Amino acid sequence: MNSFKLILLFFSITIGQSYSAQESVGEIVKYQKTNHGLEGSTAKHFFKISVYNSNTVRIQVSKNKNIEDFSFALVDEKIPDFSDFKILDNGTSISLTTKEITAEIQKKPYFKITYKNAKGEVINEDLDGKALGTTFQGDKVTVYKKHFGERFVGMGESLGNLDRNKTIVTTWNTDFYKYDDPRIPMYISVPFYIGILKDKVYGIYYDNSFKGTFNFGASNKRFMSVSFDGGDMDYFFIHDDSVAKVIENYTSITGRIPLPPKWSIGYQQSRCSYYNEDQVNFIAKTFREKKIPLDGIVLDADYLVEYEPFRIDTKKFPDMKKMASALRQKGIELTASVNPGIKIDPTYDAYNDGIKKDIFLKYQDGEKYITDIYPNTNYFPDFTYPKARTWWADQMKIYQDVGINGYWNDMNEPAIDGQMMPDNVVFDYDGRKSNTAESHNLYGFLMARSSYESFKKYGGNKRPFVMTRSAFAGVQRYATVWSGDNQAKDEHILLGVLLNNQMSLSGIPFVGPDLGGYIGDGNKELYRRWVEVGIFSPYLRNHREQFAAANEPWSYGEDNELISQSYIGFRYQMMPYLYSKFHETSQNGMPISKALCVDYPFDSNIYNVNYQHQFLFGDAFLIAPVMGKDKQKKIYFPEGHFYNIFTDEKIEGNQEKQMELDPYHLPIFAKASSIIPLQNVTQSTKEKPNDTLQLHIYNGNKTNIFSYYEDDGETLDYEKGDFYKRRIEFDPQKKIIRFSKSEGKFSSNFKKIKIILHGFDAVSKDLNAKQEQCKLFDPLANLDQIFYDAAALKNLRKQNAIRDSKVLIIDNKDEAMIINY
């Protein structure tokens, strides 16, 4: 027998020995109604269907009779008490119906579910047939669904286009340094997508932490499928009348962000690394001297002794507490990095205490798991073990002791040597015991939870701020995330925007990339555009790797420094608007950085690769991000009307428009009927603004309501009613602007309201409104000192001259107010 035939024989034997038939769940043999829905079994499998509300149904299919409800990702494993549904046995199928959804469960020959809306229209359907629908193959579980040609958006931090149709997404947290390839998974897994049909939307969240493969119709013409390497088929089917409502329902299950400290939504300056106290103080001093607003300085791991968590290097930082206090007096907070590796070092207190408390991961034979996170050889806490989470929380107390109020959890996929933890490592899993396959995707998520719980335990009345690189669905309850080790190149400006938007679609709204790019040196044009785009990121941090070119705002010349001053200044002007939006998302999960599919899901143009990076910042701003090399930009304006914020030019929607670009003006537009509260520029969020709130209203034909919110920005007192909240309504039909009576015990920072009416041709003479040119901000304002061609600057200002607005100033009274215009 020749070698070729031997190889063929070997492979045929191997395949024959390893083959495991894919097994459909089969026909239902019995079922019973329950308080929450129904449960039953097929010949070999068990199922449970639970109604969470009118819009959400949970499907669980398992090989185990006792189906597990426990989940780290869910807000509450307890099924809510909801009884407004009906169950009807139709002979061949069982219908479970709420006001919004019917789940039609086929009895035979195979278990299969069809989902319909209140009109009886099919919105999602399992594929019927042998080895289809829900199947098991060894440990692997798969559901096959009919592909109706819908678009798929979401799936958290994974590369690729906004519309994931005809692609494959893998959920397996990976330290993807210098990421670019959409076939490789990234740091965070969120097994949730939103399906967008011709005129209907739905969402499905799969509560399974095993490695997942989401095939959105790639490499076949028959179906889309979702499979996991283990566990149950456990998913929540959500249907509502908009993408926004689907997200709201999804975040009711996995949680919403707590209101963050206001300093964390200001500008953060970071570097790998600011090596000592002198460098940190130089950064703070320079920002204040150059009047570039700053709220945070971030310490990468070099502040530690040999990168050992909790062990501050007192040679580099002789008195961290004193330094942190001095920075706080300047309105600057510190954030500091830790990774999960506990170095094997007998002189290291955390190492010795961790051994004593027995909280490290082990193999099945009881030997501790050891591997490297560069540059150390480490043990690793088992964050699925409650005792280990408590241990970590207690170790993190050191940061409160020295006055550090930002916790950065890095390298927590974990970013181990070889990036593959062995399968036979044992995890406690809250007492149930599990393995790497199930626990890997939860590791960074539970580290972030432990850090958050430390802050809650030791932070007093302050609000926690935790940032994590790795995570799973539900991490928004504990931490903000940033999109890891990006590159200093044009394409990553757009990539960062898309990742922001996809994460926000996936229930994680507090997100942002490393401004300027982490890897590489960058250049003047790149940095300029990145800071212009970057101020519209929910989390705004500038970060650069070791040994690369400096990336502080003054590092690229005087003009870029002044552009940074202007755009970062506008970020601080937007603080009343932005902080109100953060409060809103803490209540309903709405994205702050919104892909256009949230508001315009059925407009095919927004999925075009040329327009998919455009986004809404809150409800008011339409942002068209551009790259450093761009001289022109074709922009798509969806339905409605929009105003160029620099000129007040009104632009009709449902059209493409080619725009010439200059280096100073990012294409930024305000939606008609928008209400945008602004303040004067401050140097940090801790600095009190002047006493006049600027309220910009853009004329339109639709009623709009803005939920305005203030509190002290630092403490948890808002939970006890110490806040200021009111609704501001623009009603063009009645020609009124209405302020509701204020709610809460907090007194507004503003005594006056300056109302600026954009695009209003005429208003009532009774208003005594003045005519003023009122830009939201002017990127050219400070350029006289460095612009050597005075005529060119004058011409640029002429091209961007703004039309007159109607302006009036009123007292900011707590009672309800109506202005007839």
C-alpha positions in Angstrom: 0.0 0.0 0.0 1.5 3.3 -1.0 1.8 6.3 1.4 -1.0 8.2 -0.3 -3.5 5.4 0.2 -2.3 5.0 3.8 -3.0 8.6 4.5 -6.5 8.3 2.9 -7.2 5.2 5.0 -6.0 7.0 8.2 -8.2 10.0 7.5 -11.2 7.8 6.7 -10.8 5.8 9.9 -10.3 9.0 11.9 -13.4 10.6 10.5 -15.4 7.4 10.9 -14.3 7.1 14.6 -14.9 10.8 15.4 -18.2 11.3 13.5 -21.2 12.0 15.7 -24.5 12.3 14.0 -26.3 15.6 14.3 -29.5 14.9 16.2 -32.7 16.9 16.0 -34.6 17.6 19.1 -37.5 15.5 17.6 -41.2 15.6 18.3 -42.8 16.7 21.5 -44.0 13.7 23.6 -45.4 15.6 26.5 -45.7 19.1 27.9 -47.5 21.0 30.7 -48.4 24.6 31.3 -46.6 26.5 34.0 -47.0 29.9 35.7 -44.5 31.4 33.2 -45.3 29.5 30.0 -44.8 25.8 29.4 -42.3 23.0 29.7 -42.0 19.5 28.2 -39.9 16.9 26.6 -39.2 15.1 23.4 -37.8 11.5 23.3 -34.3 12.6 24.4 -34.5 16.3 25.2 -36.2 18.8 27.4 -37.5 22.3 26.8 -38.9 25.2 28.7 -40.6 28.3 27.3 -41.0 31.3 29.6 -42.7 34.6 29.0 -40.8 37.6 30.4 -43.2 40.3 29.1 -45.4 41.0 26.1 -42.3 41.5 23.9 -39.9 38.8 25.2 -40.0 35.0 25.3 -37.2 32.8 26.6 -36.6 29.4 24.9 -34.5 26.8 26.6 -33.7 23.4 25.1 -31.4 21.0 26.9 -30.2 17.4 27.2 -30.8 17.7 31.0 -34.1 17.4 32.6 -33.3 20.1 35.2 -32.8 23.0 32.9 -30.6 25.6 34.5 -31.7 29.3 34.8 -28.5 30.6 36.4 -26.6 33.1 34.4 -23.9 35.6 35.2 -25.0 37.8 32.3 -28.6 38.3 33.3 -29.8 41.0 35.8 -31.9 38.4 37.6 -32.1 34.7 37.0 -35.6 34.7 38.5 -38.2 34.7 35.8 -40.5 37.7 36.3 -44.1 37.3 37.4 -45.9 37.9 34.1 -49.2 36.2 33.3 -50.7 38.1 30.4 -50.4 35.4 27.9 -52.5 32.5 26.5 -51.6 28.9 25.5 -53.7 27.0 23.0 -53.1 23.5 21.8 -54.0 23.3 18.1 -53.4 19.6 17.7 -50.3 19.7 15.6 -48.9 22.7 17.4 -49.0 24.8 20.6 -49.5 28.5 20.4 -48.2 30.8 23.2 -49.5 34.3 22.6 -48.9 37.7 24.2 -50.2 41.0 23.0 -47.2 41.4 20.7 -45.8 37.9 20.0 -47.1 34.4 19.1 -44.6 31.6 19.5 -46.1 28.6 17.5 -44.4 25.4 18.6 -44.6 22.5 16.2 -45.2 19.2 17.9 -44.0 16.8 15.2 -42.2 15.5 13.4 -39.6 17.9 14.8 -39.6 20.6 17.6 -39.7 23.9 15.7 -40.8 27.4 16.6 -42.3 30.1 14.4 -42.6 33.6 15.7 -45.4 35.9 14.5 -46.3 39.5 15.4 -49.7 40.7 16.5 -50.9 40.8 12.9 -50.0 37.1 12.4 -47.1 37.9 10.2 -44.0 35.6 10.4 -41.0 37.5 11.8 -38.7 34.5 12.5 -38.9 30.8 12.0 -36.8 27.7 12.7 -36.0 25.6 9.7 -38.0 22.3 9.7 -36.5 18.9 8.9 -34.0 16.3 9.8 -30.8 17.7 11.5 -32.4 21.2 11.4 -34.3 23.3 13.8 -32.6 22.8 17.2 -30.0 20.1 17.1 -27.3 18.5 19.3 -24.1 16.9 18.0 -22.0 15.7 20.9 -21.6 18.8 23.1 -22.3 21.1 20.3 -25.8 22.7 20.1 -27.2 24.5 17.0 -30.3 26.2 15.9 -31.0 26.6 12.2 -33.4 29.4 11.1 -34.9 30.4 7.9 -33.1 33.3 6.2 -35.7 35.8 5.1 -33.1 38.1 3.5 -33.1 40.3 6.6 -30.2 42.4 7.7 -28.4 41.6 11.0 -26.8 44.2 13.2 -25.2 44.1 16.6 -23.0 41.3 17.9 -20.9 43.6 20.0 -17.2 44.0 19.4 -16.6 42.2 16.2 -15.1 43.5 12.9 -17.0 43.7 9.6 -19.8 45.8 8.2 -22.8 47.2 10.0 -25.0 44.7 8.2 -23.6 41.2 9.0 -25.6 39.4 6.4 -23.6 36.7 4.5 -20.8 36.8 7.2 -19.7 34.7 10.1 -19.1 36.0 13.6 -17.3 34.0 16.3 -17.8 34.7 20.0 -14.5 33.8 21.7 -12.7 36.6 23.6 -9.2 37.1 22.0 -6.3 39.4 22.5 -6.2 40.6 18.9 -3.3 43.0 18.9 -3.2 45.2 15.8 -6.6 44.0 14.8 -7.9 44.2 11.2 -9.2 40.8 10.0 -13.0 40.4 10.5 -12.5 36.6 10.6 -10.7 36.8 14.0 -12.8 37.5 17.1 -11.9 40.4 19.4 -11.8 41.1 23.1 -15.6 41.1 23.9 -18.3 38.6 23.1 -22.0 39.7 23.0 -24.2 36.9 21.4 -27.0 39.3 20.6 -28.2 40.5 17.2 -31.1 42.5 15.8 -32.8 41.2 12.7 -34.2 43.9 10.4 -36.8 42.7 7.8 -38.5 44.9 5.2 -40.7 46.6 7.8 -40.3 44.6 11.0 -37.5 44.1 13.6 -36.7 41.5 16.2 -33.8 40.7 18.5 -32.3 37.4 19.8 -30.0 37.2 22.8 -28.3 33.8 23.2 -27.5 33.3 26.9 -24.6 30.9 26.3 -20.9 31.6 27.1 -19.4 28.8 25.2 -17.6 29.6 21.9 -20.2 30.5 19.4 -20.4 30.6 15.6 -23.0 32.9 14.1 -23.5 32.1 10.4 -25.6 34.9 9.0 -26.3 33.0 5.7 -22.6 32.6 4.6 -21.5 29.7 2.4 -25.0 28.4 1.9 -28.3 29.5 0.3 -30.6 27.8 2.7 -30.4 29.1 6.3 -28.7 31.1 9.0 -27.5 29.3 12.0 -26.2 29.8 15.5 -24.1 27.1 17.3 -22.2 26.8 20.5 -19.5 24.3 21.5 -21.5 23.3 24.6 -24.3 24.2 26.9 -28.0 24.5 26.2 -29.8 26.3 23.4 -31.0 29.1 25.6 -32.2 32.3 23.9 -34.5 35.3 24.4 -36.6 36.2 21.4 -37.6 39.9 21.4 -40.0 41.7 19.1 -41.1 45.3 19.2 -41.9 48.1 16.8 -38.5 49.7 16.6 -34.8 48.9 17.0 -34.7 51.3 20.0 -37.5 49.3 21.7 -35.7 46.0 21.0 -32.6 47.4 22.7 -34.7 48.6 25.6 -36.2 45.1 26.1 -32.8 43.5 25.7 -31.2 45.8 28.3 -34.0 45.1 30.7 -32.7 41.5 30.7 -28.9 42.1 30.7 -28.9 45.4 32.5 -28.1 49.1 31.9 -25.2 51.3 32.9 -25.3 53.0 36.3 -24.9 56.7 36.0 -21.1 57.2 35.8 -19.1 60.0 37.5 -19.2 63.0 35.3 -15.4 63.2 35.2 -15.3 59.9 33.3 -17.1 61.4 30.3 -14.6 64.2 30.1 -11.3 64.0 28.2 -8.8 61.4 29.4 -5.1 61.5 28.6 -3.2 58.2 28.6 0.1 56.7 27.6 2.0 53.4 27.8 3.4 54.8 30.0 3.7 57.9 32.1 6.5 56.4 34.1 6.8 58.6 37.1 5.2 61.4 39.2 7.1 64.1 37.3 5.7 63.0 34.0 2.2 62.9 35.3 2.5 66.3 36.8 4.0 67.7 33.6 1.0 66.4 31.6 -1.5 68.0 34.1 0.4 71.3 34.2 0.7 71.5 30.4 -3.0 70.8 29.8 -3.9 73.6 32.3 -1.4 76.0 30.8 -2.6 75.4 27.3 -6.2 75.6 28.4 -7.1 72.2 26.8 -9.8 70.7 29.0 -8.8 67.5 30.9 -10.6 65.3 33.5 -8.4 62.3 33.8 -4.9 60.9 33.5 -4.5 57.2 33.0 -1.6 55.2 34.4 -0.6 52.1 32.4 1.0 49.2 34.3 4.5 50.7 34.7 3.4 52.5 37.9 3.5 49.0 39.5 6.5 47.1 40.8 7.2 44.6 38.0 3.6 44.8 36.7 2.3 43.2 39.9 -1.3 44.3 40.6 -1.8 46.4 43.8 1.9 46.9 44.3 2.7 50.6 43.6 6.3 51.4 42.8 7.2 54.0 45.4 10.5 54.8 43.6 8.5 56.2 40.7 5.6 57.4 42.7 6.8 58.2 46.2 3.5 59.5 47.5 0.6 58.4 45.2 -2.0 59.7 47.6 -0.5 63.2 47.8 -0.2 63.3 44.0 -3.7 62.2 43.5 -5.0 64.8 45.9 -3.0 67.6 44.2 -4.4 66.5 40.8 -7.9 66.5 42.2 -7.5 70.1 43.2 -6.8 70.8 39.5 -10.0 68.9 38.6 -8.1 65.8 37.4 -8.8 62.2 38.5 -6.4 59.2 38.1 -7.3 55.9 36.5 -4.8 53.0 37.0 -4.3 49.7 35.2 -4.3 46.2 36.6 -4.2 42.8 34.9 -5.4 39.5 36.4 -2.0 37.8 36.6 -0.6 37.4 40.2 3.1 36.9 39.7 4.7 34.0 41.5 6.9 36.0 43.8 7.2 35.1 47.6 7.9 38.8 48.4 4.5 39.8 46.9 1.6 40.1 49.4 -1.1 39.3 47.0 0.6 36.1 45.9 1.0 34.9 49.4 -2.5 35.9 50.4 -4.0 34.3 47.3 -2.3 31.0 48.1 -3.5 31.2 51.7 -7.1 32.0 50.7 -7.0 29.3 47.9 -8.6 31.4 45.2 -6.4 30.6 42.2 -7.4 28.5 39.2 -6.4 24.8 39.3 -6.3 21.8 37.0 -8.6 18.9 37.8 -5.8 17.2 39.7 -5.6 20.1 42.1 -2.3 21.6 40.8 -2.5 25.4 40.3 -2.7 26.7 36.8 0.4 28.7 35.8 1.2 30.6 32.7 2.6 34.0 31.5 1.1 37.4 30.9 4.1 39.3 29.7 6.5 39.8 31.4 5.5 37.6 34.4 4.7 34.0 35.2 1.5 34.0 37.1 -1.3 32.4 39.0 -4.8 33.5 38.1 -7.8 34.2 40.4 -10.9 32.2 39.6 -13.4 35.0 39.2 -16.3 32.5 38.9 -15.6 31.7 42.6 -17.4 34.1 45.0 -14.5 33.9 47.5 -12.1 34.9 44.7 -14.2 37.9 43.7 -14.3 39.0 47.4 -10.5 38.5 47.6 -10.0 40.6 44.5 -12.3 43.3 45.8 -10.4 43.5 49.0 -7.0 43.7 47.2 -8.4 46.6 45.1 -9.0 48.6 48.2 -5.5 50.0 47.9 -6.7 52.2 45.1 -9.2 54.0 47.3 -6.5 54.2 50.0 -4.3 56.2 47.6 -7.0 58.3 46.0 -7.3 56.6 42.6 -10.9 56.6 41.5 -10.7 54.9 38.1 -10.0 51.2 37.8 -8.7 49.9 34.5 -8.9 46.1 34.0 -6.5 45.2 31.2 -5.2 42.0 29.6 -8.2 40.1 31.0 -9.2 37.8 28.1 -6.8 36.7 29.7 -3.9 37.7 27.3 -1.9 34.6 28.2 1.1 33.2 26.4 -0.3 31.3 23.4 -3.8 32.6 24.0 -5.3 29.2 24.8 -6.1 28.2 28.4 -6.1 24.4 28.6 -9.5 22.6 28.6 -8.9 20.8 31.9 -8.7 24.0 34.1 -11.5 23.9 36.6 -13.7 26.9 37.4 -15.9 27.1 40.5 -18.8 28.7 38.5 -20.6 29.8 41.7 -20.4 26.3 43.1 -21.6 24.4 40.1 -18.0 23.7 38.7 -17.2 24.2 35.0 -14.4 24.3 32.6 -12.4 26.7 30.3 -14.8 26.2 27.4 -17.8 27.6 29.3 -15.9 30.1 31.5 -13.3 31.7 29.2 -15.7 34.3 27.8 -16.8 35.3 31.3 -13.3 35.8 32.7 -12.9 39.6 31.9 -16.6 40.2 32.6 -16.3 38.8 36.1 -13.0 40.6 36.8 -14.8 43.8 36.0 -17.6 42.9 38.2 -15.2 42.2 41.1 -13.5 45.6 40.6 -16.9 47.3 40.5 -17.9 45.5 43.7 -14.6 46.7 45.3 -15.5 50.3 44.5 -19.0 49.8 45.9 -17.5 48.3 49.0 -14.7 50.8 49.7 -15.6 53.9 47.6 -18.1 55.4 50.1 -20.7 57.6 48.4 -18.7 58.0 45.2 -19.8 56.5 41.9 -17.6 53.7 40.6 -15.7 53.9 37.4 -14.3 50.7 35.9 -12.9 50.1 32.4 -12.4 46.7 31.0 -10.9 45.3 27.8 -12.5 41.9 27.8 -16.2 41.3 28.7 -19.4 39.5 27.9 -23.0 40.5 27.6 -24.2 42.5 30.6 -20.8 44.1 31.3 -22.5 47.5 31.0 -23.8 47.0 34.6 -20.2 47.1 35.8 -17.8 48.8 33.4 -17.1 50.9 30.3 -15.1 49.3 27.5 -12.6 50.5 25.0 -11.9 48.8 21.7 -8.4 47.6 22.5 -5.1 47.9 20.5 -6.1 49.8 17.4 -3.7 51.3 14.9 -2.7 54.8 14.1 -4.1 54.8 10.5 -7.0 56.4 8.7 -9.1 53.3 8.4 -9.1 52.9 12.2 -10.9 56.2 12.6 -13.8 54.7 10.8 -13.4 51.3 12.4 -13.5 52.8 15.9 -16.8 54.5 15.0 -18.3 51.3 13.7 -17.2 49.4 16.8 -18.7 52.1 19.0 -22.0 51.8 17.2 -22.1 48.0 17.2 -21.3 47.8 20.9 -24.0 50.4 21.5 -26.5 48.3 19.5 -25.5 45.4 21.8 -26.5 47.2 25.1 -23.0 48.6 25.9 -23.3 52.4 25.4 -20.2 53.6 27.3 -17.5 52.8 24.7 -14.7 54.4 22.8 -11.4 53.7 20.9 -7.9 54.9 21.7 -8.0 58.4 20.1 -5.1 58.8 17.7 -4.5 55.1 17.5 -2.5 52.9 20.0 -0.1 51.2 17.6 2.1 53.3 15.3 3.3 56.9 15.1 0.4 58.5 13.3 0.7 61.9 11.6 -0.7 65.4 11.7 -3.6 64.9 9.4 -4.6 61.7 11.1 -4.6 63.1 14.6 -6.5 66.2 13.5 -9.4 64.2 12.1 -9.4 61.7 14.9 -9.8 64.3 17.6 -12.6 66.0 15.5 -14.4 62.6 15.3 -13.3 61.4 18.7 -15.1 64.0 20.8 -18.3 62.3 19.7 -17.3 59.0 21.4 -19.1 58.2 24.6 -15.7 57.4 26.3 -13.0 59.8 25.2 -9.4 58.6 25.9 -6.2 59.4 24.0 -3.8 56.5 24.4 -0.5 55.5 22.7 1.9 52.5 23.0 5.4 52.4 24.3 8.2 53.9 22.2 5.9 55.3 19.6 5.6 59.0 18.8 4.0 61.3 21.3 0.2 61.7 21.0 -0.7 64.5 23.3 -2.7 67.3 21.7 0.3 69.6 21.4 2.5 66.9 19.7 1.5 67.7 16.1 2.1 71.4 15.8 0.4 74.6 16.9 -2.6 74.3 14.5 -3.5 70.8 15.7 -3.1 72.0 19.3 -5.6 74.7 18.7 -8.0 72.4 16.9 -7.8 70.0 19.8 -8.5 72.9 22.2 -11.5 73.9 20.1 -13.0 70.4 19.6 -12.3 69.1 23.1 -13.7 72.4 24.4 -16.9 71.7 22.4 -17.1 68.3 24.2 -17.2 70.3 27.4 -19.7 72.7 26.0 -21.9 69.7 25.2 -21.8 68.4 28.8 -25.4 69.4 29.6 -26.6 67.6 26.5 -24.2 64.6 26.9 -24.8 64.1 30.6 -28.6 64.1 30.0 -28.1 61.4 27.4 -26.0 59.3 29.9 -28.9 59.6 32.3 -31.3 58.5 29.6 -29.3 55.5 28.7 -29.1 54.5 32.4 -32.9 54.4 32.3 -33.6 52.7 29.0 -30.4 51.4 27.5 -30.5 53.8 24.5 -27.2 54.2 22.6 -25.4 57.5 22.9 -23.4 56.8 19.7 -26.2 55.5 17.5 -25.8 53.7 14.2 -28.3 55.1 11.8 -30.2 51.8 11.8 -31.6 52.7 15.3 -33.7 55.6 13.8 -33.8 54.6 10.1 -33.7 50.8 10.1 -35.6 50.3 6.8 -33.5 52.8 4.7 -31.2 50.6 2.6 -28.7 53.5 2.0 -27.5 53.6 5.6 -26.0 50.1 5.2 -24.0 51.2 2.1 -20.3 50.7 2.9 -19.8 54.4 2.0 -22.4 55.6 4.6 -22.3 52.8 7.3 -19.9 54.9 9.5 -22.3 57.9 9.8 -24.0 58.0 13.2 -26.1 60.0 15.5 -24.6 61.4 18.7 -27.6 61.3 20.9 -30.7 62.3 19.0 -29.6 65.7 17.7 -26.3 65.4 15.9 -25.6 63.6 12.6 -21.9 62.9 12.3 -20.1 62.0 9.1 -16.6 60.8 10.1 -13.8 61.5 7.7 -10.2 60.3 7.4 -7.1 62.4 7.4 -6.5 61.9 3.7 -10.1 62.9 2.7 -10.5 66.1 0.7 -14.1 65.5 -0.2 -16.9 63.5 1.4 -20.1 62.1 0.0 -22.7 62.2 2.8 -26.1 60.6 2.9 -28.9 62.5 4.6 -31.7 60.2 5.7 -35.4 61.2 6.0 -36.1 64.7 7.4 -34.1 67.9 7.4 -30.7 68.8 8.8 -28.7 71.9 9.5 -25.0 72.4 9.0 -24.0 73.5 12.5 -21.3 75.9 11.2 -23.5 77.8 8.7 -27.1 76.9 9.5 -27.6 75.8 5.9 -30.8 73.7 5.9 -30.4 70.4 4.0 -33.2 68.2 2.6 -33.1 64.5 3.7 -33.3 61.4 1.5 -30.3 62.5 -0.6 -26.6 62.1 -1.1 -24.5 65.3 -1.1 -20.9 65.8 -2.0 -19.1 68.1 0.3 -15.7 69.8 0.0 -13.7 69.4 3.2 -11.3 71.8 4.9 -9.0 70.6 7.8 -11.0 72.4 10.5 -14.6 71.5 10.0 -15.9 68.0 10.5 -19.2 67.4 8.7 -21.6 67.9 11.7 -25.3 68.4 11.3 -28.2 69.0 13.7 -31.5 67.3 13.0 -34.5 69.6 12.5 -36.5 70.0 15.7 -33.4 69.2 17.8 -33.0 70.7 21.3 -29.4 71.0 22.3 -28.5 72.4 25.7 -24.9 73.7 26.0 -22.7 75.5 28.5 -19.5 77.6 28.3 -16.2 75.8 28.0 -14.8 74.6 31.4 -11.3 73.0 32.0 -12.8 70.0 33.7 -16.3 68.7 34.7 -15.5 69.6 38.3 -15.3 73.3 37.3 -18.7 75.0 37.6 -19.9 76.6 34.4 -21.2 80.2 34.2 -24.9 80.7 35.2 -26.4 80.7 31.7 -27.5 77.6 29.9 -27.5 77.9 26.1 -30.5 76.2 24.6 -30.2 75.7 20.8 -33.4 74.8 19.0 -33.4 73.9 15.3 -36.7 74.6 13.5 -38.5 71.6 12.2 -42.0 70.3 11.6 -42.0 67.5 14.2 -42.6 67.8 18.0 -39.5 66.9 20.0 -39.0 66.4 23.7 -35.6 66.6 25.4 -35.2 65.1 28.9 -32.8 67.4 30.7 -30.9 66.2 33.7 -28.4 67.5 36.3 -27.0 66.3 39.6 -23.7 66.7 41.5 -21.9 64.4 39.0 -19.9 62.6 41.7 -22.0 61.0 44.5 -24.8 58.5 44.7 -27.1 61.1 46.2 -29.1 61.2 43.0 -30.4 57.7 44.0 -32.0 59.5 47.0 -33.7 62.2 44.8 -30.9 64.7 44.8 -31.2 65.6 41.1 -32.7 68.2 38.8 -34.8 67.0 35.9 -37.3 68.5 33.5 -38.7 68.0 30.0 -38.1 70.6 27.4 -40.6 70.4 24.5 -40.6 72.0 21.1 -44.0 71.9 19.4 -44.0 73.5 16.0 -47.7 73.0 15.4 -48.7 75.0 18.4 -45.6 77.2 18.1 -44.6 76.8 21.7 -41.5 75.8 23.7 -42.6 74.2 26.9 -40.5 73.6 30.1 -42.1 71.2 32.6 -41.9 71.8 36.3 -38.5 70.7 37.6 -38.2 67.4 39.6 -35.8 66.5 42.3 -34.1 68.2 45.2 -31.0 69.4 43.3 -30.6 73.1 42.3 -29.7 73.7 38.7 -26.3 75.2 38.0 -27.9 77.7 35.7 -29.9 80.8 36.7 -30.6 81.9 33.1 -31.5 80.2 29.9 -30.4 81.7 26.6 -32.6 80.3 23.9 -31.2 80.3 20.4 -33.7 79.7 17.6 -32.0 78.4 14.4 -33.9 78.5 11.1 -36.8 80.5 12.4 -37.7 83.1 9.8 -40.1 84.9 12.0 -41.1 84.8 15.7 -43.6 86.7 17.8 -42.7 90.3 18.4 -43.8 89.8 22.0 -40.6 87.8 22.6 -38.4 90.8 22.0 -35.9 88.4 20.5 -32.6 89.8 19.3 -30.7 88.8 16.1 -27.3 87.2 16.7 -24.9 84.9 14.9 -24.7 82.0 17.3 -22.5 79.0 16.3 -22.5 76.0 18.6 -18.7 76.4 18.4 -16.1 77.8 16.0 -13.0 75.8 15.1 -11.5 78.9 13.5 -11.9 81.1 16.5 -8.3 80.8 17.9 -6.4 80.4 14.6 -5.3 84.0 14.1 -2.2 83.6 16.2 -0.8 80.8 13.9 -2.6 81.3 10.6 0.0 83.2 8.5 -2.2 83.7 5.5 -4.7 86.2 6.8 -6.6 86.4 3.5 -7.0 82.6 3.4 -8.3 82.6 7.0 -10.7 85.4 6.2 -12.0 83.5 3.2 -12.4 80.3 5.2 -14.5 82.2 7.8 -16.6 83.7 5.0 -17.3 80.3 3.6 -18.4 79.1 7.1 -20.3 82.2 8.1 -23.5 81.4 10.0 -26.9 83.0 9.5 -28.6 85.1 12.2 -30.6 83.3 14.8 -33.4 84.7 17.0 -32.2 84.9 20.6 -33.9 85.5 23.9 -32.9 85.1 27.6 -35.2 84.0 30.3 -34.9 83.2 34.0 -34.5 79.5 34.8 -37.5 79.0 37.1 -38.4 75.7 38.7 -42.1 76.0 37.8 -43.5 75.1 34.4 -42.9 77.6 31.7 -44.4 78.1 28.2 -42.9 80.3 25.5 -45.1 81.2 22.6 -43.0 82.0 19.6 
